[in-house]
Amino acid sequence: MYASVGTDQIRPAKSENCVAIRAPFLYRNRVKDYSHAARKITATLFAAQSLVSAAFIVSGTVSAIVGAQLSPNKAWAGLPSAVQRLGMAFAALAVGVTMDRIGRRWGLALGLAVGTLGAGLAAEAIGAGAFLLFLGGLMLMGVASAAMQLGRFAAAEVHPPQSRGRAISSVVVGGAVGAVLAPLLVGPSGRWAQQAGRHELAGPYLVTLVIFALASLAILVWLRPDPRDVGRRIAEAYPEAVVHQGPTRPVSQILRTPAAFVALSAMAFGQVVMVMLMGMASLHMINYQHTLTDISVVFSAHTFGMFAFSMVAGRLTDRWGRGPVILSGTVMLVLACALAPLSPDVLPLSIALFLLGVGWNFCYVGGSALLSDQLSPGERAKTQGANDFLLALATAAASFGSGLMFARTSYTMLGIVGAVASLLPMALTAWWMARKRRLPSV
């Protein structure tokens, strides 16, 4: 009944028995027919995530430094990161709608191609000392970030409901590979740029350009069949797992439901706290005469924490439930915020930012799985795009605000504000879990 190649792997052949085959229990028996496609899709998204994560770590390591050098005011050092987040925010909506219309494969590849152009503009702007052009390049790079962030949902939709946490984590863990690769590229990229007659700080952006191009090509070649089509068949096989069976709801209505609101708050506040401490870490270390290599080690430890335990977070999300994993993440965020300002030395700061990364990961994986649970196939891409839009807006404000706060106060104040902000998703999640126990249908 199923063809062996292409998208026919997931589409029943036409026959007089077609109507009977669409019965949910028979569809469920055929989920194994989708498993090969799901594994291939997840592996491709993992590879792309690995590449793109490495690229963003390489360029992000010097982002605040470039901002401080090119901007007319050093207090604007957080502006480059904020602009990149704004690019990601507005692109998330567009990429989400585009992926519904032309499929996940072409949507992801197009987003990465735009990011490639942005990395090239950023590199040229550094050499020319053009701050506005540099910001324009970073905004286009935000499109690539938006596309790959939505890739985690593409992995979730091609797996049965009980495996979504692990599917999301299988993609997110690709960032651990990026954390290992990035330190090997930051220092050498600067030297390569100098040898080519370019500014040292342009090197990381030239490396980012090459990596984005490779990731876009990988998506085009290997992300087959399209996750959108597989996801629709999985939803037909598990109709009872679709929370809303009626007409497609507006995004505003979906995000007002308690579970979706808790998911959004977990991801948004986790991201805000992480960006506040991580974004100013390089300037904090520069003030204590650390080298780019020292800074890259701390960033690598942080990014390793962000991604290395994704598989653990995914399994716990499926086993414990979404709420306990989110709560665990918020506890780690508070601890990281308390430890980070205590010492500017490489080892203690690496430990604090490592914990910051793990806490973010638990909030991110748990929140992503919880949001996926609330959506029907027709609601997925647009709602997930809107979620990432709101998330990126919040983190853009945190990026810019952290630069101003750091310039006028200290890294210690950033830690205090981050700890307080971490308590908000903690309280919301605890409230939702208590409410769910009282009302099992929530």
C-alpha positions in Angstrom: 0.0 0.0 0.0 3.0 2.3 0.4 5.5 3.2 -2.3 9.2 2.8 -1.4 10.6 6.2 -2.5 10.0 9.9 -2.3 7.0 11.4 -0.6 5.0 8.3 -1.5 6.6 6.8 1.6 4.1 8.7 3.6 1.1 8.7 1.3 -1.3 5.8 1.0 -1.7 4.5 -2.6 -5.2 4.9 -4.1 -7.3 1.8 -4.0 -10.8 0.7 -3.1 -9.4 0.0 0.4 -8.1 3.6 0.9 -10.9 4.7 3.1 -10.5 1.7 5.4 -6.8 2.3 5.7 -7.4 5.7 7.1 -8.9 4.3 10.2 -6.7 5.5 13.1 -5.8 2.1 14.5 -4.6 0.9 11.1 -2.7 4.1 10.5 -1.0 3.6 13.9 0.1 0.1 12.8 1.8 1.8 9.8 3.7 4.4 11.8 6.7 2.2 11.3 6.4 3.0 7.5 7.2 6.6 8.4 10.1 5.8 10.8 12.8 5.7 8.1 11.7 9.1 6.8 11.5 10.5 10.3 15.1 9.3 11.1 16.4 10.8 7.9 14.7 14.1 8.5 15.9 14.2 12.1 19.5 13.4 11.1 19.5 16.1 8.4 18.1 18.7 10.9 20.8 17.6 13.4 23.6 18.1 10.9 22.3 21.5 9.9 21.8 22.5 13.5 25.4 21.5 14.2 26.8 23.7 11.4 24.6 26.7 12.1 25.2 26.5 15.9 29.0 26.6 15.2 28.6 29.6 12.9 26.6 31.6 15.4 29.0 30.8 18.3 32.0 31.9 16.1 30.4 35.2 15.1 28.7 35.8 18.5 32.0 35.5 20.3 33.1 38.8 18.8 29.7 40.5 18.3 29.8 42.7 21.4 33.5 43.6 20.7 32.7 44.7 17.1 29.8 46.7 18.4 31.9 48.5 21.0 34.5 49.3 18.4 32.2 50.4 15.5 29.4 52.2 17.5 29.7 55.8 18.5 29.0 54.8 22.1 30.4 51.8 23.9 27.1 51.4 25.8 25.7 50.2 22.5 27.8 47.0 22.6 24.7 45.0 23.1 23.0 46.5 20.0 24.4 44.1 17.4 23.0 41.1 19.3 19.7 43.0 19.7 19.4 43.8 16.0 20.2 40.2 15.1 17.4 39.1 17.5 15.0 41.6 15.9 15.9 40.1 12.5 15.1 36.7 13.9 11.8 37.9 15.5 10.3 39.4 12.3 11.7 36.6 10.1 10.1 33.9 12.4 6.6 35.0 11.4 7.5 35.1 7.7 9.4 31.8 7.8 6.6 30.1 9.6 4.0 31.2 7.0 6.4 30.4 4.2 7.0 26.9 5.5 3.3 26.2 5.6 3.0 27.3 1.9 6.2 25.9 0.3 7.2 23.2 2.8 9.7 22.9 5.6 12.6 22.0 3.2 12.5 25.1 1.0 11.6 27.4 3.9 14.6 26.3 5.9 17.0 26.4 2.9 15.8 29.9 1.9 16.3 31.2 5.4 19.8 29.9 5.5 20.6 31.5 2.1 19.5 34.9 3.4 21.7 34.4 6.4 24.7 33.7 4.1 24.2 37.1 2.4 24.0 38.7 5.9 27.3 37.2 7.0 29.0 38.5 3.9 27.7 42.0 4.5 28.8 42.0 8.1 32.3 41.0 7.2 32.5 43.8 4.6 31.1 46.3 7.1 33.8 45.5 9.7 36.5 46.2 7.1 34.9 49.4 6.1 34.1 50.5 9.7 30.4 50.9 8.7 28.3 50.3 11.8 24.9 50.5 10.1 25.9 48.1 7.4 27.2 45.7 10.0 23.8 45.9 11.8 22.1 45.2 8.5 24.1 42.1 8.0 23.3 40.9 11.4 19.6 41.4 10.8 19.8 39.2 7.7 21.7 36.6 9.8 18.7 36.6 12.1 16.7 35.1 9.3 19.0 32.0 9.3 18.6 31.8 13.1 14.8 32.0 12.8 14.7 29.2 10.2 16.9 26.8 12.2 15.0 27.5 15.4 11.8 26.3 13.7 13.7 23.2 12.6 13.1 21.7 16.1 9.4 21.7 15.5 9.8 20.0 12.1 11.5 17.2 13.9 8.7 17.0 16.5 5.9 16.8 14.0 7.3 13.7 12.2 7.3 11.6 15.4 4.5 10.2 17.5 3.4 12.3 20.5 5.2 10.1 23.1 8.6 10.7 21.3 8.4 14.5 20.6 10.6 15.5 23.5 13.4 13.2 22.3 12.9 14.3 18.7 13.3 18.0 19.6 16.3 17.2 21.7 17.9 15.2 18.9 18.0 18.4 16.8 18.9 20.7 19.7 21.8 18.5 20.6 23.5 19.4 17.4 24.5 22.6 19.1 26.9 20.5 21.2 28.8 19.7 18.0 28.9 23.5 17.3 30.3 24.1 20.8 33.2 21.8 20.1 33.9 23.1 16.6 33.6 26.9 17.4 36.7 27.3 19.5 38.7 25.6 16.8 37.6 28.3 14.4 37.5 31.6 16.3 41.2 32.3 16.7 42.2 30.8 13.3 39.5 32.6 11.5 41.0 35.9 12.7 44.4 34.9 11.5 43.1 33.8 8.2 41.4 37.1 7.7 44.6 39.0 8.5 46.6 36.9 6.1 44.1 37.7 3.4 44.5 41.4 4.2 41.2 41.8 6.1 40.3 42.9 9.6 40.9 40.2 12.2 37.3 40.5 13.5 35.9 39.9 10.0 37.3 36.4 10.0 34.5 34.9 12.1 31.8 36.3 9.8 33.5 34.9 6.7 33.6 31.5 8.3 29.9 31.9 9.2 29.2 32.7 5.5 30.7 29.4 4.4 29.0 27.4 7.1 25.5 28.8 6.3 26.0 28.0 2.6 26.9 24.4 3.5 23.9 24.0 5.8 21.5 25.4 3.2 22.8 22.9 0.6 22.5 20.0 3.1 18.8 20.9 3.7 18.0 21.1 0.0 19.7 17.7 -0.8 18.7 15.6 2.2 15.5 16.9 3.9 13.2 14.6 2.0 10.3 13.8 2.2 9.1 17.2 3.5 8.4 17.1 7.3 5.1 18.9 6.7 3.7 16.0 4.7 5.0 13.4 7.2 3.5 15.4 10.1 0.1 15.3 8.6 0.1 11.5 8.4 1.3 11.2 12.0 -1.6 13.4 13.1 -4.0 11.1 11.3 -2.5 8.1 13.0 -2.9 9.7 16.5 -6.1 11.8 16.4 -6.6 11.5 20.1 -3.3 13.3 20.7 -4.5 16.4 18.9 -5.8 18.7 21.7 -8.0 20.8 19.4 -10.1 19.0 16.8 -12.2 21.9 15.6 -11.5 24.7 13.1 -8.0 26.3 13.1 -7.7 28.8 15.9 -6.1 32.2 15.7 -2.6 32.4 17.2 -3.8 34.9 19.9 -6.4 32.4 21.1 -3.9 29.5 21.2 -1.3 31.4 23.2 -3.9 32.5 25.7 -4.5 28.9 26.8 -2.7 28.0 30.0 -0.4 25.3 28.7 0.7 27.4 25.6 1.2 30.4 27.8 3.4 28.5 30.2 5.4 27.0 27.2 6.0 30.5 25.8 7.0 32.0 29.2 9.5 29.1 29.8 11.2 29.6 26.5 11.1 33.4 26.5 12.4 34.0 30.0 15.0 31.2 29.7 16.2 33.0 26.5 16.1 36.4 28.1 18.2 35.4 31.1 20.7 33.5 29.0 21.2 36.4 26.6 21.7 38.9 29.4 24.5 37.0 31.0 26.1 35.5 27.9 25.9 38.6 25.8 28.0 40.7 28.1 30.4 38.0 29.1 32.9 38.9 26.4 33.1 42.5 27.5 33.2 41.5 31.1 36.2 39.4 30.4 37.9 42.0 28.1 37.8 44.3 31.1 40.0 41.8 32.9 42.4 41.5 30.0 41.3 38.1 28.8 42.2 37.0 25.2 39.9 35.9 22.4 40.9 32.4 23.1 39.9 32.7 26.8 36.6 34.1 25.8 36.0 31.4 23.3 36.6 28.8 26.0 33.9 30.3 28.2 31.5 30.5 25.3 32.3 27.0 24.4 31.5 25.8 27.9 28.3 27.7 27.9 27.2 26.4 24.5 28.2 22.8 25.5 25.8 23.2 28.4 23.1 24.5 26.1 23.2 21.5 23.9 25.1 18.5 25.3 22.3 17.5 27.7 19.5 17.9 25.1 19.0 14.1 24.9 18.7 13.9 28.7 16.2 16.8 28.6 14.2 15.2 25.9 14.0 11.8 27.6 13.0 13.4 30.9 10.4 15.5 29.1 8.8 12.4 27.7 9.2 10.4 31.0 8.6 13.0 33.8 6.4 15.4 31.8 6.9 18.9 30.5 6.3 20.8 33.7 9.0 19.1 36.0 11.6 19.6 33.3 10.8 23.3 32.9 10.9 23.7 36.7 14.3 22.0 36.8 15.6 24.4 34.2 14.4 27.5 36.1 16.3 26.3 39.2 19.5 26.0 37.2 19.0 29.5 35.7 18.7 31.0 39.2 21.9 29.2 40.3 23.8 30.3 37.3 22.8 33.9 37.8 24.1 33.7 41.4 27.4 32.2 40.4 28.4 34.1 37.3 29.3 37.5 38.9 31.4 35.9 41.7 34.7 35.6 39.7 35.9 36.8 36.2 38.4 33.9 36.0 37.9 31.5 33.1 37.1 28.3 35.2 34.4 29.7 37.5 32.8 31.7 34.8 32.8 28.7 32.5 31.0 26.6 35.2 28.4 29.3 35.8 27.7 29.8 32.1 27.7 26.0 31.6 24.8 25.8 34.2 23.1 28.8 32.4 23.2 26.7 29.2 21.8 23.6 30.8 19.0 25.6 32.5 18.1 27.2 29.2 18.1 23.8 27.5 15.6 22.3 29.9 13.3 25.3 29.6 13.6 25.3 25.8 13.1 21.6 25.2 10.3 21.3 27.8 8.6 24.4 26.5 8.9 23.4 22.9 7.4 20.0 23.5 4.6 21.5 25.6 3.7 23.9 22.8 3.8 21.2 20.2 1.3 19.2 22.2 -1.3 22.0 22.0 -1.4 22.3 18.2 -3.2 20.7 15.3 -1.4 20.2 12.0 -2.9 23.4 10.5 -1.9 25.5 13.5 1.7 24.4 13.8 4.0 26.5 11.6 2.2 29.8 12.1 1.9 29.4 15.9 5.5 28.2 16.2 6.6 31.2 14.1 4.6 33.5 16.3 6.1 31.9 19.4 9.6 32.5 18.1 8.7 36.0 17.1 7.7 36.9 20.6 10.6 35.1 22.1 13.1 36.9 19.8 11.5 40.3 20.6 12.0 39.7 24.3 15.6 38.6 23.8 16.3 41.6 21.5 15.2 43.9 24.3 17.3 41.9 26.8 20.4 42.2 24.5 20.1 45.9 24.1 19.1 46.5 27.7 21.9 44.3 29.1 24.4 46.5 27.2 23.0 49.6 28.8 22.8 48.0 32.2 26.4 46.7 32.0 27.7 50.1 31.0 26.0 51.9 33.8 26.1 49.3 36.6 28.0 46.0 36.6 27.9 42.3 35.7 26.7 41.6 39.2 23.5 43.6 38.6 22.9 41.5 35.4 23.1 38.4 37.6 20.6 39.8 40.1 18.1 40.8 37.4 18.5 37.5 35.7 17.8 35.6 38.9 14.6 37.6 39.5 13.5 37.0 36.0 14.0 33.3 36.3 11.5 33.1 39.2 8.6 34.2 36.9 8.5 31.0 34.7 9.1 29.0 37.8 6.0 30.4 39.4 3.9 30.1 36.3 4.9 26.5 35.7 4.2 25.5 39.3 0.7 27.2 39.1 -0.1 25.3 35.8 1.0 22.0 37.2 -1.2 22.5 40.3 -4.1 23.6 38.1 -3.6 20.5 35.9 -3.8 18.2 38.9 -7.1 19.8 39.9 -8.4 19.8 36.3 -7.0 16.8 34.4 -8.3 18.0 31.1 -6.2 21.2 31.2 
